[in-house]
């Protein structure tokens, strides 16, 4: 089923659980006992059921573990990391996020980010195959327009598609990364340049879309890069974002690394959760007007579609 621009059925509401504050007087021996228990708990570590994020109503709780911890990626532990992933350092800064083209790209607001890294290319079939063969990822769908096949064929250097949100995150976590937030993605797509598309005002320079794609995906990196050296940020396949979708930027965080909404935790693999997720970048089947750097739509998290793939981001120490 092809993806088309649409609106979420309703804005997501605030998620608040206010509690009345109370002053509790505790005898000193009990205080010492409680302190010892707390120290023991902190030493063993405690985890929640959700990673952090800004609820869609605009309330921003403390950031959770939305990025992989410092250290070796799971694929490094087994020596199975795909060799094709190149990381590009994106310099931090502030920018005006959004546009006046579509109502769901408003209001335009100032967003600030520190340095981070993005994968230079969209994740390819070859990259994803390494994760499947390592037992860390499940196979994508193989419907019409899906680039995956059970054995290596001619599309190994095409972007992987037909993966749902949980599969996309499972791959990202396996290589020590995650999906980008919507703000990280748009900042990186703009590339420090004033162009309409990611790297040019001419879509043919930078994108595979309905007028030049021949109704199919293409090998990654075949078009011109943007100002940060990233390829296919416009066109080829749409890309999953970390954020829940809301149809306005009202109340969205000004910290570009903070995702909107709740992010399901990952154990062996990542859950899809229930909320619709943002898709960015346009695709090989989209018209040029949907390739501009602020364009955004949403998909249910369990969707596996030939227009939809992924790109990675990771934080810096």
N, C-alpha and C positions, 0 to 999 in steps of 0.2 A: 504494500500500500504506500503510495507516494506521500511525502510530507508537503503540506501547503500551509501558508501563513494562516494563523488563527489566534483567537484570544482565549485565555483561560476562562472557564465558565463563571468564575467569581474570584475576586481578590481574596487572598488568604488573610485570615484575621490575626489579631495579636494573640500571643500565647503567654499569658501572665498568670502567675499563681501567687498573688500577694499574701503574705502572712502577717498577722499582727505581732509586733515585737513584745517580748516579755523579759523582765529582769529576773533572773534566777539566782538565788543565793545558795552556794554550795559549800558544805563544810570542807575544811582544808584537807583532811585525809582523803576524802573522795576526789578532790581536785587532783591530788598527786596520782591517785589510781587512774583517773581518766586520762591524765597527761601521758602516763606510761602506755595505756592502751592505744592512744592516738599515735604515739611514736611507733609502736609495733605495726599498726595498720599502714602508716606511711612507708615503713621499711619494706613491707611486702607488696605495696601498690594496690590501688583500688581503681576500678574502671566503671564507667557508666555504659548505658545502652545506646547512647547517641553521641556522635561527635558534635562539636559546637557549630553555631551559625547564627546569623541574625534572623529572628523570626520575621516573616514577611510583612507583619504589621509595622515594622520599623524599630522594635525594641531589640537592642543589641546586648546579649549576655556576654560573659567572658569567653574569649575564643577557645575552642576545643582543639582536639588533635585532628585538624583538617589537612595536615601535611605529614609526610612520613618522618619518623624520628631520625636524628643524626645517626650515622653508622652505615653499615653495609646493607645494600638492597637484598631482598630475598633471593633474587636471581644470581647475585654475586656469591652467595653462600654455596650454591650448587654449580657455579661456573657455567650457567646456562643463559646468561644475558644475551639478548640479540645484539649483534655488532653494528647494526645500522642506525642506531639512535645517536644523533649529534645534538648537544645542548648549546643553546645560545644565551648568553647573559643579557638580560634586559635591564638597562639602567633605570633606577627609580626616579620618581618625579611626580608631578601633579598634572592632571589634564581635565578637560571638560568632557564628561562622558554623556553620550546620547546625541540626539539630533532632533530637528523639527520635522523630519520627513514623515514619521509615523507616531501616532499617539502613545504607543507603548515604549517609545524611546525617549520619553519626557517624564519629568522636567530634566533639562540639562543641568548637571551638577558637577562640582569639583570633587575629584577623587584623587587620593594620594597613595602611592605605593613605594616600597623600598625595592632594592635590586632583587631580582629573581631570575629563574631560567625557564625557557620554553624549548620544547623539541623543535628542531629546525624544520622538520617535515611532519606531515600527518603520519600516524602509525600505519605501517604497511602490513600486507598479508604475511610477508616473511617475518616481520617482527612478532606479529601475533602468533604465528605458527610455533615459534620457539617457546612461547608460554603454554600453548596447548600440549606440546610434546613434553614439557617439563611437568605436566599435570597440575599447573597452577591456574589455568584458564579453561573454560568450556568452549566447545566449537561454536562458531557463529551459524546463523541460518544459511541455507544454500538456495534460496528462492531466486527468481528472476532478478537480475541486476546485482546479486550478491557476488563479491569478489572471491570468497572463500571456496576452496575445494579440498577434498580429503587428502589429496596428495599434491605436491608442488606442480603448478602449471604455469601458464604464461602471465599471470597477474600478480606474481610475487612482489613486484615493486609498486603495485597499485595500493591506494589506501584501503585498509580493512574497513568493511562496512557490515551492516546486518548484525551488529552487536548491540545489546541493550545497555542501559546505564550501569547496571551492576557488573556486567562483563567488562565494560570500558574501565571502570574503577579497579576491578580485579587486576587487569593488566597493568594499569598505572602503578598500583601499590607493589606489584611484583618487581618492577624496575626501580622501586624507591622513589616514586613520584606520586602525583595525583592528577585529577582533571583540573584545569584552570578555573578560577572564579570568572564570572562574566566580566568584571572590571579588569582583571589581569589580561584576559583575552583581548578586549577592545583596545586597551593601552598598547599591547604588543602588536596588534593588527595595524594600528595607526602608524607604528614605526617611527614616531617623531616627525611625521610628514603631514601636510595638509590635504592629501589626496582623498578622493571619494571612495576609492577601493584600496585594498591593502598593497600599496606600492605604486599606484598610477591612477590617473583619471580616465584611462582607457582600459576597459575590462579585458580586452584581448591580450594586453601585455601581461596580465597577472593571473588570469582565471580561466578555468574550464567551466563553461556554462552552456545554456541551451543553444546558442548560436554557433558554437565551435566544438562542442564535445562529441558530436556524432552519437548522442544518446548513450554515453558510457563514461565510466571513470577513466582516468589516465595515470600513467606513472607519476609519482610524486616528484616535485622539483623541476618539472619541465618548463615552467613559466618563470617570469622574472620575480626575484625576491623583493620584499619590502625594505624599508630603511634599516631594519634590525637584522636583515638577512634571513627572514622567515619566508617559507614558500607555501603557496596554496592556502593562505589565510582567507582569500576570496575564492569561492568555487571549489571544484572537484567533489568534496563531500562536506556536508554540514558536520559540525563537531559538538559533541556532548560537553556541557558545562557542569560545574559542581553545584551551581545554585538551583534552588527551587524557582519556578517561574511565577512572577507577578506581572500584572499588566500595566504597571506604572513604576516610576522610580521614587515616588513619594515615600519618605522614611527609609530609603536604602542607605546602607552604611557608607561613610566617606572613606573608610579604610578599604582600599581595593583588594586586600587579601582576605577580607571577611566575607564568606559566602552568605547568601540569603537563605534562610530556612534551616531545617534540621537535616543533618547529614548522617545517614545510617552507618553504623560501625562496620568494619571489615574484620572478619576472623580469618578463616582459610580463604574464603572468597567474600565478595562484597554483596550485600543485599540491594535490591532495587528500591525499597521503600515504596511509598504510595504517591508521593507528590510528583506532578509534572516537572520536568527539568528543561532548562534553557538550551536551545541549539543556536549556534552562531556560524557565520561564514558563507552561507549560500551553498549551492551544489551544482553539479553538472547538468541538472535538469531545470535550473532556475533561470529566470530572466535577469538581465543586468541590473535592474532596479533593486533586486533583492540581495545584491552582492556588496552593498556599501557597508562600511566598517561598523556602523551602529545598528544594523539590521538584526532583529531577534525574533525567534518564534519559540514554541515549546512542543514537547512530545511527552506522552506517558512514559514512565521509566522502563517499562517492559517492551517497548517498541524495538523491533529489529527491522531496519529498512535499508534499501539499497542507496539511499541518499545520505545516510548518517554514519559517521565514523568518529574518530577521536584524535586529539593531540594532548601532549603531556606538559605539565609544569612541575617544577620543584623549587623549594626554597633554598636559600643559601645560609651557611652557618653564620 
